Amino acid sequence: MDAFLRRVRPDQVRELALVLVIVGMALFFSTQIDGYLSGRTFLRVTTGFPIVAVVAVGQVLVILTRNIDLSVGSNVGLTAYTIGTLMGQQPGINPIVVVALAMGMGAVMGMINGAIVAYGRVPAIITTLGTLAIYREVLVEISGSRTVTTQGFPDWLTSFPATSVLSLGDLDLRLVFAITLVAVAVGQLVLRYLPFGRRLYAIGSNPDAARVAGLPRQRDVFTAFTLSGAMAGLGGLLFLAKFGNITVVAGSGLELQVVAACVVGGVSIAGGSGSMIGALLGAALIETLNQSLLRWLGMSDFVRDAIMGVLIVIAVAADTIILGRLNERWARVRRRDRERARDVRDGVVDAV
């Protein structure tokens, strides 16, 4: 076990476990559902969770700092409705401008959250519960109970969900899934290699130590919320492209799915631990379970939400018990290795 822990980190163990669970789940349902292991199942899953995964990229940044953003569902709905209204009125607008507007609108809502939490020192759960309701009320007011429809939308937007970037036999890789992978990859690179990403881990692991060390804690928390809002704005555009018809309830409940994807993917709700890849795997696991139970048992939305609640509880318990012990043992192994390396350097023991 010690030799294994010298090669991998505890969070990598969690990611490997998620992969094995997804594979095991697929094998189980293949014995229960005819034609389950097919390109159609792959297409259903990979086009079902990108919105959740994209929004989760921003949520990971926030959770790493021991905060949470519960307003992302309302952010997605308000952005989708506003951009949809704009596209109906100005169908000739450049797609790049549309993406920038969606992410910019989401970022503004994230900045409001970040300013209140980081500089106003209001707990994130209270702040984002409040803005969740405020953003939803704004959507209700500006919509006048009208529904945005696909009428007048440009072709690039209506055809976006069906656009493929790669086809291998019956396996079809859609553009929306490719965008999700790029977003996760960029987010993971930020966390692993940029000082900003490393500071987020430090802030979440020990806020007091981060403050004493002089880290720009308030600025980084503000930035994390801003980026979370921007990714929710991008999720709103994907929501618009996927569903087309947008009502005042668009994105309602999405925050539960996003938090579930993060927590199930190994992002510790206590902060300081987790990865973008884990959140992606968590979203994939939940969507695989949703799609499989829907085809097998005809699962309702209420049962789906209950299952997500159970998964959150199990994931938090696993983080507290299993991963907590793995982290302790990993730290002991690393400490012994450092002590031995020091002894070898000082000539106390011979190198083996």
Summary of the structure (lengths in Angstrom):
residues: 352
radius of gyration: 21.8
end to end distance: 19.4
largest distance: 78.2
contacts: 1217
relative contact order: 0.18
helix: 75%
strand: 3%
